[in-house]
Amino acid sequence: MPTQFSFMFYNTENFYDTIDDPDIMDSEFTPKGRLRWDEKKFNDKVDKLTFVIQDIVKPQIPDIIGLAEIENKNVMMSILDGLHRKSMNHYSFVHYDGPDERGADVALIYNTQSFIVLESTPVVVHLPGIEDRTRDILYVRGKTTFDEVFHIFIVHFPSRREGTDRSERRRYFVASELHNAVYKVLSQNPDANAIIMGDFNDTPDDNSIDEVLGAQKTFDDIVNLKLYNLMYPRHKKGIGSTYHNGWLLFDQFIVSGNMLLSEKFDCKPEYADVFNPKYLLHFDKKGRVNINRTYRTHYTGGYSDHLPIYLKIRTK
């Protein structure tokens, strides 16, 4: 029986293949597009992502990997091929083409030796009165080798690109839909192990997470039917996973109370963290730290504009 089971989440920053899909806004990510996105750059990004997966919970490898900003199954297959080249041979994935106009989907990779997928479905989010489409929520139910069932929700909330105020109501709505989906599971089984991971484009203190989703920020008097934000202690310390005029903790793990009360495994906020080795960071001439991203105003060959997060739970 394994003594550790681990989760990671990573917003991969515009992980597109090089083929122009007429149904989505991806033309700049082509060899002739504005960003000159070609096979060499694509393969380098595959190699960098698979290196992070290999490194993040070393000497082990993650059991569950949530990803954001994945274009399609071609990208997912290339990632799996990259993992296989690094002798990580037992991974498979779940991905659904979503309605996002930029084609940026969420997806899940899982270790077939430690997790069996029992059910998966996209939770479609229809933004009311808004023409823009947004990402689906990915729901996956599966069973571990230590005989626990996890209900996994992978999210990528609407971005702040058009300004915080204008986009805020969109995140409120997605948070409400996520709340409904999670509590549908918890109402049927209050002892369910629910875990939400994703890029919320909001911090743990913002209303979409704090008020609408109702993710608790303290860990006293834990009850099954509440949600708890494992990343809040990191946020309180000023740790971030992305950088916009300062560090912001947009990438988070939120779990149901039963995950913290389980008699079969140990899950605590201190087991969740941001992964920030030097190679994922960028230092300017004045020594100021930022993120080693794939693009700034031009191609820089970095990893992503987000840092990955991880959670290690320990079986008893």
C-alpha positions in Angstrom: 0.0 0.0 0.0 1.4 3.4 -0.9 2.2 5.8 2.1 1.7 8.9 0.0 -0.9 10.0 -2.6 -0.2 13.3 -4.3 -2.1 15.9 -6.4 -0.7 18.7 -8.5 -2.3 21.5 -10.5 -0.6 23.5 -13.2 -1.9 26.3 -15.4 0.3 25.6 -18.4 0.0 29.0 -20.1 -1.5 28.7 -23.6 -0.5 25.1 -24.4 -1.6 25.0 -28.0 -0.5 22.6 -30.8 0.7 24.3 -34.0 -2.3 23.6 -36.2 -4.8 26.4 -36.9 -8.3 25.3 -35.7 -10.9 27.5 -37.5 -13.4 26.9 -34.7 -11.3 28.7 -32.0 -9.1 31.7 -31.6 -5.7 30.0 -31.9 -4.3 31.5 -35.1 -1.5 33.3 -33.3 -0.2 29.9 -32.0 0.8 28.7 -35.5 4.2 28.9 -37.3 2.9 31.8 -39.4 1.0 33.5 -36.6 2.0 36.5 -34.5 3.8 34.3 -31.9 5.6 32.1 -34.5 4.6 29.0 -32.5 6.3 26.0 -34.2 7.1 22.3 -33.5 10.4 23.1 -31.9 8.8 25.5 -29.4 5.9 23.1 -28.8 8.2 20.2 -28.1 10.3 22.3 -25.8 7.2 23.1 -23.8 6.2 19.4 -23.6 9.7 18.7 -22.3 9.5 21.4 -19.7 6.1 20.4 -18.4 7.0 16.7 -18.1 10.2 17.7 -16.3 8.1 19.7 -13.7 5.8 16.6 -13.3 8.9 14.5 -12.7 10.4 16.9 -10.2 7.4 18.3 -8.1 7.0 15.5 -5.5 10.4 13.8 -6.0 11.4 11.0 -5.5 7.8 10.0 -6.3 5.6 11.2 -9.1 2.1 12.8 -8.8 -0.9 10.5 -8.8 -3.3 13.1 -10.0 -2.4 16.1 -12.3 -4.9 18.8 -13.0 -4.0 21.1 -16.0 -5.4 24.3 -17.4 -5.0 26.0 -20.8 -4.8 22.8 -22.8 -6.0 23.2 -26.3 -7.0 19.6 -27.3 -6.3 15.9 -27.2 -3.3 16.3 -29.5 -1.6 18.3 -26.8 -2.6 15.7 -24.1 -1.2 12.9 -26.2 2.1 14.8 -26.7 2.4 15.3 -23.0 1.8 11.6 -22.4 4.4 10.7 -25.0 6.8 13.1 -23.2 6.1 11.4 -19.9 6.8 8.0 -21.4 10.1 9.3 -22.8 11.0 10.1 -19.1 10.0 6.5 -18.1 6.7 7.7 -16.5 4.8 5.0 -18.3 1.6 4.6 -16.3 -0.3 7.8 -17.0 -3.6 8.2 -18.8 -5.8 11.3 -19.1 -9.3 12.7 -19.2 -10.1 15.6 -21.4 -13.3 17.1 -23.1 -13.3 19.7 -25.7 -15.0 22.7 -24.0 -16.8 25.7 -25.4 -14.1 28.3 -24.5 -13.7 30.6 -27.5 -9.9 30.4 -27.2 -10.0 26.6 -26.9 -8.3 26.6 -23.5 -9.6 23.6 -21.6 -8.9 21.9 -18.3 -7.8 18.3 -18.2 -6.7 15.6 -15.8 -3.8 13.1 -16.0 -3.8 10.2 -13.6 -1.5 7.4 -12.6 -3.2 4.2 -13.7 -1.3 2.2 -11.1 -2.8 4.2 -8.2 -6.1 5.5 -9.5 -9.0 4.1 -11.4 -11.4 6.5 -13.1 -15.0 5.4 -12.4 -16.8 8.3 -14.0 -16.0 11.6 -15.7 -18.1 14.4 -17.2 -17.8 18.1 -18.1 -20.0 20.4 -16.0 -21.1 22.9 -18.6 -21.3 26.6 -17.4 -23.7 28.8 -19.3 -22.9 32.4 -18.4 -26.3 34.2 -18.2 -26.8 37.0 -20.6 -23.3 37.0 -21.7 -22.2 36.0 -25.2 -18.7 34.9 -24.1 -18.3 31.3 -23.4 -16.2 30.0 -20.5 -14.4 26.8 -19.6 -16.3 23.7 -18.4 -15.6 22.3 -14.9 -14.1 18.9 -15.2 -15.6 16.3 -12.8 -13.8 13.0 -12.3 -14.8 10.3 -9.7 -12.2 7.6 -9.1 -10.9 5.0 -6.7 -7.4 4.7 -5.2 -5.4 1.6 -4.5 -6.0 2.3 -0.8 -9.7 1.9 -1.4 -10.8 5.5 -1.2 -13.1 7.3 -3.7 -12.2 10.9 -4.6 -14.5 13.3 -6.3 -12.2 15.7 -8.2 -13.3 19.0 -9.7 -10.8 20.9 -12.0 -11.6 24.5 -12.7 -10.3 27.6 -14.5 -12.4 30.6 -13.6 -12.8 33.5 -16.1 -9.8 35.7 -16.3 -9.3 39.3 -15.2 -8.2 40.3 -18.7 -11.0 42.8 -19.1 -10.6 44.2 -15.6 -11.4 42.8 -12.2 -14.8 44.5 -11.8 -16.1 43.6 -15.3 -15.0 39.9 -15.0 -16.0 39.5 -11.3 -19.6 38.6 -11.9 -18.5 35.8 -14.3 -16.4 34.3 -11.5 -19.3 34.6 -9.1 -21.4 32.7 -11.5 -18.9 29.9 -12.1 -18.3 29.7 -8.3 -22.0 29.3 -7.8 -22.2 26.5 -10.5 -19.2 24.8 -8.8 -20.8 25.1 -5.4 -23.9 23.4 -6.8 -21.9 20.6 -8.4 -19.9 19.9 -5.3 -22.9 20.0 -2.9 -24.8 17.7 -5.2 -22.1 15.1 -4.4 -22.0 16.0 -0.7 -25.8 15.9 -0.3 -25.8 12.3 -1.6 -22.9 11.4 0.6 -21.8 13.7 3.4 -18.7 11.6 3.9 -17.5 12.1 0.3 -13.9 13.1 -0.4 -14.3 16.1 -2.6 -11.3 18.0 -3.9 -11.3 21.1 -6.0 -8.1 22.2 -7.8 -7.6 25.0 -10.3 -6.8 28.5 -11.3 -9.6 30.7 -9.8 -8.3 34.0 -11.1 -9.1 35.2 -7.5 -7.3 34.9 -4.2 -8.7 32.9 -1.2 -9.9 36.3 0.2 -11.9 37.2 -2.8 -15.7 36.9 -2.7 -16.1 34.2 -5.4 -14.2 31.8 -3.2 -14.8 33.1 0.2 -18.5 34.0 0.0 -20.0 32.3 -3.1 -18.1 29.0 -2.9 -18.0 29.2 0.8 -14.4 27.9 1.2 -13.4 28.2 4.9 -10.1 29.8 5.8 -9.7 28.4 9.3 -9.5 24.8 10.3 -11.2 24.7 13.7 -14.3 22.7 14.3 -14.2 21.0 10.9 -17.4 19.5 9.6 -18.0 17.2 6.7 -20.4 19.4 4.8 -18.1 22.5 4.5 -15.3 23.2 2.2 -11.8 24.3 3.3 -9.2 26.2 1.4 -5.9 24.4 2.0 -3.9 27.2 0.4 -5.1 29.9 2.7 -2.2 29.7 5.1 0.2 30.2 2.2 -1.8 33.1 0.9 -1.7 34.7 4.4 2.1 34.5 4.3 2.2 36.3 1.0 3.1 33.3 -1.1 1.7 33.5 -4.7 1.4 31.3 -7.8 1.3 34.0 -10.4 2.6 37.6 -10.6 0.6 40.7 -11.6 2.0 43.8 -9.9 2.8 41.5 -7.0 2.4 37.9 -6.1 -1.2 36.5 -6.2 -2.3 33.0 -5.1 -4.8 32.2 -7.8 -4.1 28.5 -7.9 -5.6 26.6 -5.0 -6.7 23.3 -3.5 -10.1 23.3 -1.7 -11.4 20.1 0.0 -14.5 18.8 1.8 -14.3 18.4 5.5 -14.2 14.7 5.3 -10.7 14.9 3.6 -9.5 16.6 6.8 -11.3 14.2 9.2 -10.5 10.9 7.4 -9.4 7.9 9.4 -7.8 6.3 6.3 -5.4 9.2 5.3 -3.9 12.3 6.7 -4.7 15.6 4.8 -3.6 18.9 6.3 -3.1 22.5 5.0 0.6 22.2 5.6 0.8 19.4 3.1 -0.2 21.8 0.3 2.2 24.3 -1.2 3.4 26.3 -4.3 6.3 24.6 -6.2 8.8 27.4 -6.9 12.3 26.1 -7.7 14.7 28.6 -9.2 14.2 27.3 -12.7 10.5 28.3 -12.7 11.5 31.8 -11.7 12.8 34.8 -13.6 15.2 37.3 -12.1 15.6 40.7 -13.8 18.8 42.8 -13.8 17.9 44.3 -10.4 17.4 40.9 -8.9 13.6 41.2 -8.7 11.8 37.9 -9.0 9.0 37.1 -11.4 7.9 33.9 -13.2 9.8 32.2 -16.0 7.0 32.3 -18.5 6.8 31.0 -22.1 6.0 34.5 -23.5 6.4 38.0 -22.3 6.0 40.5 -25.2 8.0 37.9 -27.2 8.9 34.2 -26.9 11.2 33.7 -23.9 11.2 29.9 -23.7 10.2 29.6 -20.1 7.7 27.2 -18.5 4.4 29.1 -17.7 3.0 32.3 -16.3 1.8 30.3 -13.2 3.7 28.2 -10.7 2.3 24.7 -10.1 0.8 23.7 -6.7 0.9 20.3 -5.0 -0.8 18.4 -2.2 0.6 15.3 -0.6 -1.7 13.2 1.6 -0.4 10.3 3.7 -2.2 7.0 4.1 -2.6 5.7 7.6 
